[in-house]
């Protein structure tokens, strides 16, 4: 009976039009659909809450927190760095507000008010993953910081969701300033620069705190495509493209009130340091080698620990003089580090020391660090010959005692010996570091190590012996362009090993109470044993003596014209 009733009911329903049946059951279907949607939403919300609570903020990758050690010259100009990553962390307080605002205008204008994520950007990323389209990046500064510093570079939907959860949690647990500081210290700017401090130095040669409005806007514009923009200033097309984006950033800053209309009107596109760097950049590595070894010794750590420690090493070097010397030595006729005869290599070493103090102002150890990392100025075994003859009749105390017995003193040691004479008998141990700082704290300060080795009579006798071979300093075209009248040297002295046409080493020392300068020219050739060298004859045309003296005169005038 029941079966018949059901059969008749189905037959009756089939006779009812579908439209009428749907109308009768629409309310029930809508209720069921609504319940299903609510259950789905509740499930998603529950899953999101659970995922949020289970999500931990990871520690930054080691490479994003590793810092390099930076070397600067006596005036604070950037000399170079040591470390696996060109990065030095700076607190946000050292980043001018307009630089912060420039980055926000370029990368994430809602940064100060958003929740750390951009729903629109997440939707684009989800769509791209589902459709196989181009991968989409996070558009907020918080998401970029999470992606670059806290997560792997993997591109997947699950990783994007993980990134969003971390960004939200980061935004809720840390201040905007902390997030911005982390971003600015880790984001890549091109030219090998990780973080704003390295970028400021590599693009403009200044510290972050000294960036101008225009420079800050330029760095903010570079973040978008750093590998492309790193040639700004040397590639006209790249420079023009960056200039347009730079103007866009400044316009956004003016609109938001980050800068005044006058600041916008006065802004001019900044000048960039040339990229890639010139030949003098590589030559500076000789100085950094010496300074790094001394700095590590002063701190009692290894050079590897120094390189990764984020220190700032303030050196005694005069970078402008160093670069000018590099150019002067390039023009040296017989001292250029090139081949002269079969198997013979020519070398030039230049050292300048402050008498009575020991500060090494100039240290030229070779023309090409990549080809010859060995530093001729501090390690070159150069034949002494007659270079120490003026000291022959005076008693010497340590450490000069052993110098007289050394057949091959280094140019640095020879310069320090004659600096003792220039300082009226006061010997000063050569040093290249004035102070070492980190995070604004001074960790080391140099104090000259001096001792009185020669009395007044001894100084007079050495000077008299030097004066016997003293020659007038010749004028050179470069020297005539010096803006100041250089000091007249107290004494100049030229000597060397070998004589006549068999010269193997030439020393030329020029000095006064403020500076002692030594130029050494020498040659070597492969020895009989593997990886050894022996002294070789210097070329005779033009005269190596004249070449050494002319070079010494030119560098002397460069040095004293800049300091005298």
MIROVEX-27926 format. One record per residue (C-alpha): z negated, x, y. Coordinates in steps of 0.25 Angstrom, whole numbers, plus 5000, padded with zeros to 4 digits. Each point is the difference from the previous one (the first is absolute). Last residue first. Layout:
<recs>
ZXY ...
</recs>
This chain:
<recs>
498454005290 500049904988 501449964999 500750125007 499050084992 500549954987 501549995003 500050135007 499350074988 501049934991 501250065008 499450145001 499650014985 501449964996 500650105010 499150114994 500349964985 501550005003 500050135007 499250074989 500949944990 501250065007 501349925000 500550044990 499150084992 499749904989 498550014994 499950094988 499349954988 498549994995 499849964986 499949864993 499549954987 500349884992 500550084988 499850155000 501050095007 499749945013 500949905008 500350035014 499150005013 500250005015 499150015012 499849955014 498649985005 499649935013 498650015006 499449935011 498650025006 499649905011 499049985011 499550145003 501450054999 501050034989 501350044994 500250054986 501350044994 500150044985 501350044993 500150024986 501050074991 500750095010 500950104993 501050025011 499050085009 498649994994 499349934989 498849915002 499649945013 499750015014 500149925013 498849995011 499949915012 498750015009 499449925011 501149905000 500549945013 499749865000 501149905000 500649945013 500149864998 501149904996 500650094989 501550005002 500150155002 499350024986 501249934993 501050095007 499250124996 499350115009 499650134993 498550034999 499850145005 499650104989 498750064995 500150114991 498950095006 499349875005 499649974985 499350134999 499349985014 499649864995 499350064988 499350115008 499549905010 499549904990 499350114993 499350055013 499549865003 499449984986 500749944988 499549914990 499249895007 499949884991 500649865001 500049874991 500549895009 499349874998 500849894994 499549854999 499949934987 499849854995 500249935014 499949854997 501149915005 500449954987 500250144995 500050135009 500350154998 499850105012 500650125006 500850054988 501050124999 499050125000 500250155002 498750084999 499750055014 499850155003 499450045014 500550135004 500549975014 500649874996 501450065001 499650114990 499449904990 501349925002 500750124995 499349994986 500149855000 501650025001 500050104989 499249904991 500949895003 501350084998 499550044986 499650144997 500950094990 499550144999 498549965001 499050115003 500049975015 499749864997 498950034991 499150045012 500549885009 499049914992 499150075002 499850115011 501050095005 499850155005 501150045010 501150114999 501049934991 499949865007 501350025008 500750044987 499949864994 501449965001 500550144996 500449954986 499349874997 501049954989 500049855000 499349934988 500349865005 498849914997 499549945014 501250015008 501050014989 499649864994 500649984986 500649865000 501450065000 501249914998 499249875004 499250075010 501350055007 499950095013 498850084996 498550025003 499949975015 498549995004 499749975014 498749975007 499150064990 498649995006 499250134998 499149995013 499950145006 501650015001 500749874998 501050024988 501549994999 500850034987 501550014997 500650044987 501550034998 500750034987 501350054995 500550004986 500750114993 500749974986 501450055005 500050035015 499349915010 499749874995 499349905009 498649985006 500450035014 499450135005 501350075003 500649925012 498849915003 500649875005 499349924989 498750085004 500149935014 500149864994 498850024991 499250065012 500349885008 499549914989 498750084999 499850015015 500149855000 499149994988 498950085006 499150034988 498550005000 499949884990 499349875000 499949944986 499949854999 499549964987 500449894991 499550064987 501250014991 500550135005 498650065001 499749964986 501350074995 499650125009 498750014993 498749985007 498950085007 500349945013 500350145007 500850044988 500949885000 500250025015 500450144998 501049974988 500649895008 500250085013 500750114993 501049904992 500149925013 500550125008 501150034989 500349854999 500450015015 501350064996 500549874993 499849925013 500850115008 501249964993 500149865006 499449884995 500949884994 499849935010 499850045014 498749955007 500349875006 500149965015 499549865004 500849885004 499549965014 498949905003 499849975015 500549864999 499249974988 498750065007 500349925012 500149874993 498650034994 499850044985 499449934989 500249875008 500749934988 501450005007 499850145005 499750054985 501249924995 500950065010 499550144997 500349984985 501449955003 500250125009 499650094988 501049934991 501250025010 499550155001 499950024985 501549964998 500450095011 499250124995 500649974986 501450015005 499850125009 499350084988 499150115006 499049925008 499749904989 500250074986 498849934994 500649865003 500749984987 498850054991 499149925008 500649864999 499149905006 498950105004 500950075010 499849885010 498550035000 500250145003 501049975011 499049905006 498950115000 500950105006 500349915012 498649965002 499650145000 499350084988 498850095004 499049944990 501050014989 500150155002 501250065006 501350074995 500949885002 500649974987 499350084990 498650005008 500049855002 500549984986 498950084994 498949925008 500749874997 499950004985 500850074989 501150095007 501050074991 501049985011 499949854998 499049915006 499249964987 498849915001 498750064995 499150025013 500649895008 499849904988 498550044998 499750005015 500749865001 499149954988 498850055006 500349945014 500349874993 498650004995 499850004985 499549894989 500949895004 501350075003 499850094987 499849884992 501349945005 500750134999 499550024986 500549864996 501350025006 500250134993 499749944987 501049895002 501050105003 499750084988 500149884991 501449975006 500550144998 500350135008 499250124996 499650095011 498650014995 498949945008 498950055009 500750085011 501449965002 499949854995 498649975005 500450065014 501349925000 499249884997 499050025011 501150035010 500749874997 501549994995 499850034985 501350054994 501149924994 500850054988 501549965001 500449884992 499849974985 499849855002 498549994996 499650145006 500749975013 499449865001 498650054998 500250115010 500649915010 498849904998 499050125001 500750045014 499949855005 498549994995 499750135008 498750074996 498850065007 499449885005 500750005013 499450025014 500050145004 501250034991 500949895006 501050095006 500250084987 500950125000 500650045013 499049935009 498850044992 500550145000 500250005015 498649935002 499350124992 500850105009 499649925013 498550014995 500150154999 499750054987 498750095000 499149884999 500849964987 499450134993 500950114996 500550044986 500950124999 501249994992 501250094996 499849994985 499850124990 499350085009 500150115011 500549985014 500850055012 499850065014 499849885008 499650035015 498550015002 500050115011 499650114991 500949954989 499849894990 499949994985 499949874993 499349984986 500649894992 499349874996 499949934986 499749865002 501349944997 500350104988 498749964994 500449854999 499149915008 498849944993 500349864994 499549875006 499549924989 500749874995 499149914991 499549915011 501449985005 500649984986 498949894998 500349945013 501550004998 499849954986 499249885005 501049975011 501150004990 499349914991 499649915011 501450005005 500549974986 498949894998 500449945013 501550004996 499749934987 499149905006 501149975010 501049984989 499149914992 499849915012 501450005004 500449964986 499049895000 500549955013 501450004996 499849924987 500549875005 501150065009 500550084988 500149884991 500849925011 501050125002 500250014985 500449864999 499249914990 500849964987 499550134994 498649965003 500249874992 500550084988 498850095001 499149885001 500749944988 499850124991 498650025004 499749854996 500750024987 499250124997 498749935003 500449894990 
</recs>
